Amino acid sequence: MRFFVAAALVQLLLACSSVGGDALTIINAARQSTSSSSTLPDFSSGLDPKYRYLWVQAGDDRAAVLALGFEEVTPQGTLETWYATGGGFIQTLNGRLASSQGLQSQWAAVKWIGQPGLGDQIASDVRRFRDVLPSYVFGVEDQLHTESMPFAQVPPSVLPEFGPSGFWSKYRWFKERVVTTPGTMSVQDSWFATGSHRAQSRTIVASYQCMDQHYCLKTARWPLEPEKN
């Protein structure tokens, strides 16, 4: 399954999810974010500003905007659950991919050892454990090794495909090398930009992360907000 900008964004029944009592409200917020045009909406054209949103492009699919349904502070960091119009979701922990449903590749039973950093607090000993569907490989382990990178070394292919010229150069970037066991389940290295967004002074504002060697997601906080240097 994939995230599409359409009413049937994913084929997931609400009854099978853990959306909770606010399910329809959150899903409606995500539905307002879909568009048949190439221009995604912002607060001036339909998005409800009382919610937070995440721009997501999965693989070669058209981008969609997901709505934040839940936020939980855990010992490992802030766990955010982002919902698409049909009830599919992705979870992020301090911006890193965690569990997901409704994507071509899906992760489940994700557990963490250590706390992923947010750029100025880089962690060097973080491990993520995950089950991978639909290949049914269980207990995959990722070791995450993070280092700060100058923007000149950020590959253009990992940047979100929007924003004015020079927009992404204003953020602090870092690369996260992912060492996976077993090696057959390896993913590409991840890239992150940290900055401020909607009164959050230190957060992951954009990322490039892969769920396997070939299926990768670009994400960005939405709508765009220029970084204040």
Short mmCIF file of the C-alpha atoms (twelve columns), coordinates in Angstrom:
data_MODEL
# 
_entry.id   MODEL 
# 
loop_
_atom_site.group_PDB 
_atom_site.id 
_atom_site.type_symbol 
_atom_site.label_atom_id 
_atom_site.label_alt_id 
_atom_site.label_comp_id 
_atom_site.label_asym_id 
_atom_site.label_seq_id 
_atom_site.Cartn_x 
_atom_site.Cartn_y 
_atom_site.Cartn_z 
_atom_site.pdbx_PDB_model_num 
ATOM 1   C CA . MET A 1   0.000   0.000   0.000  1 
ATOM 2   C CA . ARG A 2   1.047   3.596   -0.556 1 
ATOM 3   C CA . PHE A 3   0.084   7.075   0.555  1 
ATOM 4   C CA . PHE A 4   -1.813  8.771   -2.284 1 
ATOM 5   C CA . VAL A 5   -3.338  12.243  -2.504 1 
ATOM 6   C CA . ALA A 6   -6.836  10.859  -2.903 1 
ATOM 7   C CA . ALA A 7   -9.839  9.912   -0.821 1 
ATOM 8   C CA . ALA A 8   -8.598  6.312   -0.617 1 
ATOM 9   C CA . LEU A 9   -5.176  7.306   0.662  1 
ATOM 10  C CA . VAL A 10  -4.729  3.891   2.282  1 
ATOM 11  C CA . GLN A 11  -6.879  0.777   2.627  1 
ATOM 12  C CA . LEU A 12  -7.020  0.568   6.412  1 
ATOM 13  C CA . LEU A 13  -10.210 0.241   8.443  1 
ATOM 14  C CA . LEU A 14  -10.575 2.559   11.398 1 
ATOM 15  C CA . ALA A 15  -11.994 -0.324  13.404 1 
ATOM 16  C CA . CYS A 16  -8.667  -2.113  13.098 1 
ATOM 17  C CA . SER A 17  -6.589  0.823   14.288 1 
ATOM 18  C CA . SER A 18  -5.920  2.422   17.658 1 
ATOM 19  C CA . VAL A 19  -6.947  5.921   16.627 1 
ATOM 20  C CA . GLY A 20  -9.195  6.362   19.645 1 
ATOM 21  C CA . GLY A 21  -12.165 8.633   20.306 1 
ATOM 22  C CA . ASP A 22  -10.927 11.489  18.160 1 
ATOM 23  C CA . ALA A 23  -10.535 9.261   15.099 1 
ATOM 24  C CA . LEU A 24  -12.965 11.043  12.809 1 
ATOM 25  C CA . THR A 25  -11.694 14.477  13.791 1 
ATOM 26  C CA . ILE A 26  -8.086  13.556  13.036 1 
ATOM 27  C CA . ILE A 27  -8.966  11.751  9.815  1 
ATOM 28  C CA . ASN A 28  -11.056 14.718  8.673  1 
ATOM 29  C CA . ALA A 29  -8.100  17.004  9.354  1 
ATOM 30  C CA . ALA A 30  -5.934  14.767  7.198  1 
ATOM 31  C CA . ARG A 31  -8.628  14.602  4.513  1 
ATOM 32  C CA . GLN A 32  -8.662  18.406  4.334  1 
ATOM 33  C CA . SER A 33  -4.961  18.212  3.494  1 
ATOM 34  C CA . THR A 34  -5.482  16.239  0.275  1 
ATOM 35  C CA . SER A 35  -5.616  17.933  -3.075 1 
ATOM 36  C CA . SER A 36  -6.029  16.920  -6.702 1 
ATOM 37  C CA . SER A 37  -3.743  19.761  -7.750 1 
ATOM 38  C CA . SER A 38  0.020   19.969  -7.450 1 
ATOM 39  C CA . THR A 39  -0.321  22.589  -4.715 1 
ATOM 40  C CA . LEU A 40  -0.924  21.271  -1.216 1 
ATOM 41  C CA . PRO A 41  -3.113  23.398  1.058  1 
ATOM 42  C CA . ASP A 42  -1.946  25.547  3.935  1 
ATOM 43  C CA . PHE A 43  -3.740  27.421  6.709  1 
ATOM 44  C CA . SER A 44  -5.087  29.957  4.227  1 
ATOM 45  C CA . SER A 45  -6.654  27.266  2.035  1 
ATOM 46  C CA . GLY A 46  -8.270  24.668  4.235  1 
ATOM 47  C CA . LEU A 47  -5.922  23.313  6.897  1 
ATOM 48  C CA . ASP A 48  -7.104  23.627  10.487 1 
ATOM 49  C CA . PRO A 49  -4.320  25.427  12.411 1 
ATOM 50  C CA . LYS A 50  -5.163  23.704  15.687 1 
ATOM 51  C CA . TYR A 51  -3.495  20.551  14.307 1 
ATOM 52  C CA . ARG A 52  0.086   19.899  13.264 1 
ATOM 53  C CA . TYR A 53  0.925   18.355  9.905  1 
ATOM 54  C CA . LEU A 54  3.640   16.358  8.191  1 
ATOM 55  C CA . TRP A 55  4.361   16.468  4.442  1 
ATOM 56  C CA . VAL A 56  5.253   12.955  3.263  1 
ATOM 57  C CA . GLN A 57  6.404   11.619  -0.081 1 
ATOM 58  C CA . ALA A 58  6.721   7.831   -0.123 1 
ATOM 59  C CA . GLY A 59  8.871   6.469   -2.941 1 
ATOM 60  C CA . ASP A 60  7.774   7.913   -6.276 1 
ATOM 61  C CA . ASP A 61  4.196   8.568   -5.158 1 
ATOM 62  C CA . ARG A 62  2.681   12.008  -5.047 1 
ATOM 63  C CA . ALA A 63  3.133   13.803  -1.745 1 
ATOM 64  C CA . ALA A 64  0.415   13.938  0.902  1 
ATOM 65  C CA . VAL A 65  -0.020  15.769  4.193  1 
ATOM 66  C CA . LEU A 66  -0.681  13.734  7.345  1 
ATOM 67  C CA . ALA A 67  -2.233  15.064  10.549 1 
ATOM 68  C CA . LEU A 68  -0.759  14.580  14.012 1 
ATOM 69  C CA . GLY A 69  -3.089  12.340  16.004 1 
ATOM 70  C CA . PHE A 70  -1.079  11.560  19.122 1 
ATOM 71  C CA . GLU A 71  2.029   12.831  20.839 1 
ATOM 72  C CA . GLU A 72  3.616   10.970  23.746 1 
ATOM 73  C CA . VAL A 73  6.756   11.809  25.696 1 
ATOM 74  C CA . THR A 74  8.656   8.571   26.384 1 
ATOM 75  C CA . PRO A 75  12.039  7.871   28.004 1 
ATOM 76  C CA . GLN A 76  13.443  7.515   24.474 1 
ATOM 77  C CA . GLY A 77  11.994  10.781  23.169 1 
ATOM 78  C CA . THR A 78  8.809   12.260  21.703 1 
ATOM 79  C CA . LEU A 79  6.675   9.690   19.882 1 
ATOM 80  C CA . GLU A 80  4.353   11.249  17.283 1 
ATOM 81  C CA . THR A 81  1.645   9.389   15.375 1 
ATOM 82  C CA . TRP A 82  0.673   10.909  12.014 1 
ATOM 83  C CA . TYR A 83  -2.554  9.826   10.284 1 
ATOM 84  C CA . ALA A 84  -3.561  9.747   6.638  1 
ATOM 85  C CA . THR A 85  -7.113  10.094  5.377  1 
ATOM 86  C CA . GLY A 86  -7.994  6.392   5.436  1 
ATOM 87  C CA . GLY A 87  -6.538  5.698   8.874  1 
ATOM 88  C CA . GLY A 88  -3.059  4.628   7.754  1 
ATOM 89  C CA . PHE A 89  -0.280  6.108   9.839  1 
ATOM 90  C CA . ILE A 90  3.405   6.499   10.476 1 
ATOM 91  C CA . GLN A 91  5.017   6.976   13.861 1 
ATOM 92  C CA . THR A 92  8.192   8.936   14.465 1 
ATOM 93  C CA . LEU A 93  10.401  9.021   17.567 1 
ATOM 94  C CA . ASN A 94  12.382  12.264  17.685 1 
ATOM 95  C CA . GLY A 95  11.813  12.340  13.931 1 
ATOM 96  C CA . ARG A 96  12.999  8.766   13.253 1 
ATOM 97  C CA . LEU A 97  10.684  6.291   11.579 1 
ATOM 98  C CA . ALA A 98  9.025   3.848   13.931 1 
ATOM 99  C CA . SER A 99  5.837   1.827   13.336 1 
ATOM 100 C CA . SER A 100 3.778   2.284   10.174 1 
ATOM 101 C CA . GLN A 101 0.699   1.012   8.374  1 
ATOM 102 C CA . GLY A 102 -0.565  1.750   4.888  1 
ATOM 103 C CA . LEU A 103 2.829   1.846   3.175  1 
ATOM 104 C CA . GLN A 104 4.412   -0.465  0.638  1 
ATOM 105 C CA . SER A 105 6.817   -1.573  3.385  1 
ATOM 106 C CA . GLN A 106 5.593   -1.610  6.972  1 
ATOM 107 C CA . TRP A 107 7.283   -1.778  10.362 1 
ATOM 108 C CA . ALA A 108 5.719   -3.170  13.528 1 
ATOM 109 C CA . ALA A 109 6.673   -3.882  17.153 1 
ATOM 110 C CA . VAL A 110 9.334   -1.153  17.060 1 
ATOM 111 C CA . LYS A 111 11.435  -0.880  20.224 1 
ATOM 112 C CA . TRP A 112 14.327  1.421   21.103 1 
ATOM 113 C CA . ILE A 113 17.442  1.329   23.256 1 
ATOM 114 C CA . GLY A 114 18.878  4.793   23.822 1 
ATOM 115 C CA . GLN A 115 17.461  8.160   22.806 1 
ATOM 116 C CA . PRO A 116 17.834  9.440   19.230 1 
ATOM 117 C CA . GLY A 117 19.343  12.918  19.297 1 
ATOM 118 C CA . LEU A 118 17.905  16.101  17.841 1 
ATOM 119 C CA . GLY A 119 21.030  17.457  16.200 1 
ATOM 120 C CA . ASP A 120 22.623  19.461  18.986 1 
ATOM 121 C CA . GLN A 121 22.432  16.424  21.238 1 
ATOM 122 C CA . ILE A 122 23.834  13.732  18.967 1 
ATOM 123 C CA . ALA A 123 23.576  10.201  20.324 1 
ATOM 124 C CA . SER A 124 26.096  7.576   19.210 1 
ATOM 125 C CA . ASP A 125 24.645  4.422   20.784 1 
ATOM 126 C CA . VAL A 126 21.032  4.077   19.699 1 
ATOM 127 C CA . ARG A 127 19.461  0.821   18.593 1 
ATOM 128 C CA . ARG A 128 16.092  0.224   16.966 1 
ATOM 129 C CA . PHE A 129 14.402  -3.169  16.767 1 
ATOM 130 C CA . ARG A 130 11.599  -3.780  14.279 1 
ATOM 131 C CA . ASP A 131 9.494   -6.408  12.557 1 
ATOM 132 C CA . VAL A 132 9.154   -5.931  8.792  1 
ATOM 133 C CA . LEU A 133 6.035   -6.644  6.743  1 
ATOM 134 C CA . PRO A 134 4.998   -8.021  4.342  1 
ATOM 135 C CA . SER A 135 8.303   -9.951  4.250  1 
ATOM 136 C CA . TYR A 136 7.693   -11.234 7.803  1 
ATOM 137 C CA . VAL A 137 11.214  -10.717 9.074  1 
ATOM 138 C CA . PHE A 138 11.248  -10.280 12.845 1 
ATOM 139 C CA . GLY A 139 13.690  -8.729  15.260 1 
ATOM 140 C CA . VAL A 140 15.621  -6.654  12.739 1 
ATOM 141 C CA . GLU A 141 18.173  -4.476  14.559 1 
ATOM 142 C CA . ASP A 142 19.401  -1.063  13.392 1 
ATOM 143 C CA . GLN A 143 22.353  0.658   15.019 1 
ATOM 144 C CA . LEU A 144 22.167  4.411   14.423 1 
ATOM 145 C CA . HIS A 145 25.349  6.479   14.205 1 
ATOM 146 C CA . THR A 146 24.822  10.221  13.820 1 
ATOM 147 C CA . GLU A 147 27.171  12.973  12.662 1 
ATOM 148 C CA . SER A 148 26.668  16.642  11.848 1 
ATOM 149 C CA . MET A 149 27.099  17.533  8.164  1 
ATOM 150 C CA . PRO A 150 27.550  20.859  6.351  1 
ATOM 151 C CA . PHE A 151 24.752  21.612  3.929  1 
ATOM 152 C CA . ALA A 152 27.220  21.492  1.023  1 
ATOM 153 C CA . GLN A 153 27.520  17.746  1.599  1 
ATOM 154 C CA . VAL A 154 23.783  17.050  1.695  1 
ATOM 155 C CA . PRO A 155 22.772  15.233  -1.531 1 
ATOM 156 C CA . PRO A 156 20.111  17.230  -3.425 1 
ATOM 157 C CA . SER A 157 18.163  13.979  -3.908 1 
ATOM 158 C CA . VAL A 158 17.318  13.793  -0.195 1 
ATOM 159 C CA . LEU A 159 15.780  17.279  0.026  1 
ATOM 160 C CA . PRO A 160 12.010  17.837  -0.023 1 
ATOM 161 C CA . GLU A 161 11.017  18.948  -3.499 1 
ATOM 162 C CA . PHE A 162 9.584   22.311  -2.506 1 
ATOM 163 C CA . GLY A 163 10.669  25.538  -0.881 1 
ATOM 164 C CA . PRO A 164 12.284  28.690  -2.283 1 
ATOM 165 C CA . SER A 165 15.891  28.722  -3.405 1 
ATOM 166 C CA . GLY A 166 18.246  28.347  -0.454 1 
ATOM 167 C CA . PHE A 167 15.417  27.472  1.942  1 
ATOM 168 C CA . TRP A 168 16.878  24.190  3.222  1 
ATOM 169 C CA . SER A 169 20.404  25.562  3.595  1 
ATOM 170 C CA . LYS A 170 19.308  27.580  6.631  1 
ATOM 171 C CA . TYR A 171 18.804  24.466  8.755  1 
ATOM 172 C CA . ARG A 172 21.339  22.340  10.588 1 
ATOM 173 C CA . TRP A 173 21.773  18.971  8.870  1 
ATOM 174 C CA . PHE A 174 23.088  15.659  10.043 1 
ATOM 175 C CA . LYS A 175 23.541  12.194  8.603  1 
ATOM 176 C CA . GLU A 176 22.617  8.994   10.362 1 
ATOM 177 C CA . ARG A 177 24.477  5.865   9.299  1 
ATOM 178 C CA . VAL A 178 22.324  2.774   9.759  1 
ATOM 179 C CA . VAL A 179 24.024  -0.577  10.414 1 
ATOM 180 C CA . THR A 180 21.454  -3.372  10.179 1 
ATOM 181 C CA . THR A 181 21.383  -6.993  11.339 1 
ATOM 182 C CA . PRO A 182 20.706  -9.107  9.337  1 
ATOM 183 C CA . GLY A 183 22.484  -7.361  6.476  1 
ATOM 184 C CA . THR A 184 19.821  -8.479  4.007  1 
ATOM 185 C CA . MET A 185 17.436  -6.012  5.686  1 
ATOM 186 C CA . SER A 186 19.805  -3.034  5.433  1 
ATOM 187 C CA . VAL A 187 18.447  0.411   4.633  1 
ATOM 188 C CA . GLN A 188 20.098  3.481   3.196  1 
ATOM 189 C CA . ASP A 189 21.579  6.115   5.502  1 
ATOM 190 C CA . SER A 190 19.190  8.766   6.801  1 
ATOM 191 C CA . TRP A 191 19.399  12.562  6.606  1 
ATOM 192 C CA . PHE A 192 17.774  15.079  8.955  1 
ATOM 193 C CA . ALA A 193 17.371  18.825  9.255  1 
ATOM 194 C CA . THR A 194 16.788  20.390  12.674 1 
ATOM 195 C CA . GLY A 195 15.305  23.772  13.436 1 
ATOM 196 C CA . SER A 196 12.179  25.476  14.727 1 
ATOM 197 C CA . HIS A 197 8.583   25.069  13.592 1 
ATOM 198 C CA . ARG A 198 5.361   26.499  15.047 1 
ATOM 199 C CA . ALA A 199 6.891   27.454  18.412 1 
ATOM 200 C CA . GLN A 200 8.867   24.215  18.693 1 
ATOM 201 C CA . SER A 201 12.388  25.545  19.084 1 
ATOM 202 C CA . ARG A 202 14.282  22.306  18.453 1 
ATOM 203 C CA . THR A 203 12.757  19.619  16.298 1 
ATOM 204 C CA . ILE A 204 13.297  17.552  13.167 1 
ATOM 205 C CA . VAL A 205 11.857  19.723  10.398 1 
ATOM 206 C CA . ALA A 206 12.766  17.507  7.422  1 
ATOM 207 C CA . SER A 207 14.123  14.024  6.820  1 
ATOM 208 C CA . TYR A 208 15.040  11.393  4.273  1 
ATOM 209 C CA . GLN A 209 14.623  7.862   5.645  1 
ATOM 210 C CA . CYS A 210 14.364  4.451   4.034  1 
ATOM 211 C CA . MET A 211 12.329  1.407   4.967  1 
ATOM 212 C CA . ASP A 212 14.369  -0.879  2.734  1 
ATOM 213 C CA . GLN A 213 17.160  -0.440  0.198  1 
ATOM 214 C CA . HIS A 214 14.873  1.079   -2.416 1 
ATOM 215 C CA . TYR A 215 11.744  2.417   -0.692 1 
ATOM 216 C CA . CYS A 216 12.397  5.771   0.983  1 
ATOM 217 C CA . LEU A 217 10.341  8.560   2.518  1 
ATOM 218 C CA . LYS A 218 10.903  12.293  2.464  1 
ATOM 219 C CA . THR A 219 9.177   14.184  5.259  1 
ATOM 220 C CA . ALA A 220 8.872   17.812  6.319  1 
ATOM 221 C CA . ARG A 221 6.885   19.755  8.882  1 
ATOM 222 C CA . TRP A 222 4.016   21.520  7.136  1 
ATOM 223 C CA . PRO A 223 3.285   24.275  6.246  1 
ATOM 224 C CA . LEU A 224 6.703   25.707  5.508  1 
ATOM 225 C CA . GLU A 225 8.121   28.185  7.987  1 
ATOM 226 C CA . PRO A 226 11.347  30.049  7.222  1 
ATOM 227 C CA . GLU A 227 14.095  29.291  9.718  1 
ATOM 228 C CA . LYS A 228 15.159  32.329  11.711 1 
ATOM 229 C CA . ASN A 229 18.943  32.524  11.810 1 
# 
